[in-house]
Amino acid sequence: MAAIAFDTLKCARRLIAAGIPDQQADVLAELMAEAFVHNVDQLVTKDYLDTRFDAFEQRIERHMDERFTEIDRKFAEVDLRFAEINGKFRLLYWMTGIVIASTTLPALARLFGLG
Protein backbone atom coordinates (compact mmCIF):
# COMPACT_ATOMS: atom_id res chain seq x y z
CA MET A 1 0.00 0.00 0.00
CA ALA A 2 1.17 3.56 0.59
CA ALA A 3 4.60 4.24 2.00
CA ILE A 4 5.45 6.95 4.46
CA ALA A 5 8.88 8.38 5.06
CA PHE A 6 9.72 8.24 8.74
CA ASP A 7 13.29 8.98 9.71
CA THR A 8 13.98 6.92 12.83
CA LEU A 9 17.49 8.35 13.22
CA LYS A 10 16.19 11.93 13.19
CA CYS A 11 13.46 11.00 15.66
CA ALA A 12 15.92 9.28 18.00
CA ARG A 13 18.29 12.30 17.89
CA ARG A 14 15.43 14.66 18.77
CA LEU A 15 14.38 12.42 21.64
CA ILE A 16 17.96 12.29 22.92
CA ALA A 17 18.17 16.09 22.60
CA ALA A 18 15.01 16.31 24.71
CA GLY A 19 16.70 14.37 27.48
CA ILE A 20 15.59 10.77 26.84
CA PRO A 21 18.34 8.14 27.26
CA ASP A 22 19.93 6.83 24.01
CA GLN A 23 18.64 3.28 24.22
CA GLN A 24 15.11 4.39 25.12
CA ALA A 25 15.10 6.97 22.29
CA ASP A 26 16.14 4.30 19.76
CA VAL A 27 13.38 1.94 20.90
CA LEU A 28 10.77 4.71 20.87
CA ALA A 29 11.79 5.75 17.33
CA GLU A 30 11.53 2.14 16.10
CA LEU A 31 8.13 1.69 17.77
CA MET A 32 6.86 4.90 16.21
CA ALA A 33 8.06 3.76 12.77
CA GLU A 34 6.24 0.43 13.20
CA ALA A 35 3.07 2.21 14.32
CA PHE A 36 3.17 4.55 11.33
CA VAL A 37 3.66 1.67 8.90
CA HIS A 38 0.81 -0.28 10.50
CA ASN A 39 -1.52 2.74 10.44
CA VAL A 40 -0.61 3.67 6.87
CA ASP A 41 -1.45 0.14 5.77
CA GLN A 42 -4.91 0.65 7.27
CA LEU A 43 -5.59 3.90 5.40
CA VAL A 44 -8.19 3.93 2.67
CA THR A 45 -7.16 5.74 -0.49
CA LYS A 46 -9.33 7.66 -2.92
CA ASP A 47 -8.50 5.12 -5.65
CA TYR A 48 -9.63 2.29 -3.41
CA LEU A 49 -12.90 4.07 -2.63
CA ASP A 50 -13.45 4.89 -6.31
CA THR A 51 -12.95 1.25 -7.22
CA ARG A 52 -15.29 0.06 -4.47
CA PHE A 53 -17.96 2.63 -5.38
CA ASP A 54 -17.72 1.69 -9.07
CA ALA A 55 -18.16 -1.98 -8.21
CA PHE A 56 -21.09 -1.13 -5.94
CA GLU A 57 -22.73 1.01 -8.63
CA GLN A 58 -22.36 -1.80 -11.14
CA ARG A 59 -23.98 -4.24 -8.72
CA ILE A 60 -26.85 -1.82 -8.08
CA GLU A 61 -27.33 -1.20 -11.81
CA ARG A 62 -27.29 -4.92 -12.54
CA HIS A 63 -29.80 -5.52 -9.75
CA MET A 64 -32.06 -2.71 -10.98
CA ASP A 65 -31.86 -4.00 -14.57
CA GLU A 66 -32.94 -7.43 -13.33
CA ARG A 67 -35.84 -5.89 -11.38
CA PHE A 68 -36.94 -3.78 -14.37
CA THR A 69 -36.79 -6.83 -16.62
CA GLU A 70 -38.92 -8.76 -14.13
CA ILE A 71 -41.41 -5.88 -13.89
CA ASP A 72 -41.61 -5.64 -17.69
CA ARG A 73 -42.23 -9.41 -17.89
CA LYS A 74 -45.01 -9.20 -15.30
CA PHE A 75 -46.64 -6.28 -17.09
CA ALA A 76 -46.52 -8.24 -20.34
CA GLU A 77 -48.27 -11.13 -18.58
CA VAL A 78 -50.92 -8.76 -17.21
CA ASP A 79 -51.42 -7.21 -20.67
CA LEU A 80 -51.89 -10.67 -22.14
CA ARG A 81 -54.38 -11.56 -19.42
CA PHE A 82 -56.32 -8.33 -20.03
CA ALA A 83 -56.42 -9.12 -23.76
CA GLU A 84 -57.88 -12.55 -22.97
CA ILE A 85 -60.49 -11.04 -20.64
CA ASN A 86 -61.31 -8.36 -23.21
CA GLY A 87 -61.90 -11.08 -25.82
CA LYS A 88 -64.23 -12.92 -23.43
CA PHE A 89 -66.19 -9.72 -22.76
CA ARG A 90 -66.61 -9.14 -26.49
CA LEU A 91 -68.00 -12.65 -26.86
CA LEU A 92 -70.38 -12.00 -23.94
CA TYR A 93 -71.50 -8.70 -25.51
CA TRP A 94 -72.32 -10.44 -28.77
CA MET A 95 -74.08 -13.30 -27.00
CA THR A 96 -76.11 -10.85 -24.90
CA GLY A 97 -77.01 -8.89 -28.03
CA ILE A 98 -78.18 -12.06 -29.79
CA VAL A 99 -80.24 -13.13 -26.78
CA ILE A 100 -81.84 -9.66 -26.52
CA ALA A 101 -82.55 -9.61 -30.26
CA SER A 102 -83.97 -13.15 -30.28
CA THR A 103 -86.40 -12.36 -27.45
CA THR A 104 -87.23 -8.76 -28.30
CA LEU A 105 -87.85 -9.11 -32.04
CA PRO A 106 -90.53 -11.85 -31.77
CA ALA A 107 -92.24 -9.94 -28.94
CA LEU A 108 -92.25 -6.76 -31.03
CA ALA A 109 -93.54 -8.66 -34.04
CA ARG A 110 -96.46 -10.05 -31.98
CA LEU A 111 -97.09 -6.61 -30.47
CA PHE A 112 -97.41 -4.96 -33.87
CA GLY A 113 -99.19 -7.93 -35.38
CA LEU A 114 -96.47 -8.83 -37.86
CA GLY A 115 -95.99 -12.38 -36.81
PyMOL commands that set and color helices and strands:
alter all, ss='L'
color gray80, all
select helices_A, chain A and resi 8-17+22-41+46-111
alter helices_A, ss='H'
color red, helices_A
deselect
rebuild
show_as cartoon
